[in-house]
Amino acid sequence: MNFEIIERNLEKIESVVSCKIVLGEKDIIEEIHIVSNALRSPKQIVRDVQSVLIATYDIQVDHKIISVAEILDESLGKVNCRLVLKSISYENLGTRATIKVVLSYNKNTYENTLSGINSKRNVDRMLVESTLKTVEQACELGDTFTLEDIKSIPVSTEKAVVVVVMALLDGIEKRFCGSCLIGNDYKEAAVRATLDAVNRYVSKRVVNAG
């Protein structure tokens, strides 16, 4: 079981800013540490953590192992990055394929199109790279992100796409990980996992610009 994905999903709970899971022997969860922005009570957050774990991963934990630290800092408030997936198109041209990703941001629409060899691995690459280029264009980031890796993994009774993105920020390499359950559309899941990977950085940029 990939506990990094679980941490990322717990961070999507309202008012949760960051999460760290501490494992014991045989990968049993011993502690869950949560940092919140104090907009919701610790009791509510603990219940949400328990609900997500049992409903999504069939993991039952005692509320006593979940600690919530509240930090009254407006900079920790979650901000929607406002990047909305509008559409994905895939054109099969035999030995070649074309991918187009369209996002909306601040009521404007941005898109990027890539063409290349029509292999599974290369289509995966184009899905991620086209999404990243669209994000860079929408947020005026220049050349910032690149694909590090993309894989599909089993999660509970389903499968998820995991995307690792490398970013060069102030001359320092940083890696971001995003995930999305595949459902009925692998290509959409790959794009949403990519957006999930860069969402935190883009959100911080929105906060700083606000």
Buried (B, 14 or more C-beta within 10 A) or exposed (E): EBBEBBBBBBBEBEBBBBBEBEEEEEEEBEBBBBBBBBBBEBEBBBEBBBEBBEEBBEBEBEEEBBEBEBEEEEEBEBBEBBBEBEEBEEEEEEEEBBBBBBBBBEEEEBBBBBEBEBEEEBBBBBBBBBBBBBBBBBBEBEEBBEBBEBEBEEBEEEBBBBBBBBBEEEEEEEEBBBBBBBEEEBBBBBBBBBBBBBBBBBBEBBBEEE
